[in-house]
Amino acid sequence: MDPVVVELSAWTQRMPTVTRGSLRRRSVASLIVGGLLGLVAAGGLVASLVLDRVDVRLLGLAFLGVAAVFMIWNAIRYLRHLPSGSDADPVKFTAPFAFVISDDALHFPGRFDTDPDDWPLAETVVVATAGRSGGSLVLRCPGRKSRRFFGKALVLPPSEISRLVEERRGVLRA
């Protein structure tokens, strides 16, 4: 049997594409600003403790500290997953399709921060739920994190995709 590509709806692909150089510059700027925010928060905390003025300002310092941690963490994550290439190369954050159903596995494409993955069809559990907003499709496989797709994000309805997977699984057992 031919592989079946489970497509994503067009609206899921509307995320703007940035260049590698732009993403790198933004990440470095985020590291610098996050570091400065962290220094201001730490300096303010030390000054408050030394001057024995523990009051409402600590809440603001905590907010600055948390913002600094998030900025630094995001920048490191982006820099770690930055693909190699020239600064003009585009970086896509979305996958081109949801997954591919082959004769013996489900194949998930790689994205910006996720490597491609293959799940054995025999071990994969598919749950399609109906709902007012199109339902959802949940895929589970032992030892892997579950994947959830909202019905409106898929071109085919979740029940049809579940049927296709079960059909392939039946052929696999035969």
Secondary structure, 3 states (H helix, E strand, C coil): CCCEEECECHHHHCCCCEEHHHHHHHHHHHHHHHHHHHHHHHHHHHHHHHCCCCCCHHHHHHHHHHHHHHHHHHHHHHHHHCCCCCCCCEECCCCCCCEEECCCEEEECCCCCCCCEEEEHHHCEEEEECCCCCCEEEEECCCCCCEEEEHHHECCCHHHHHHHHHHHHHHHHC
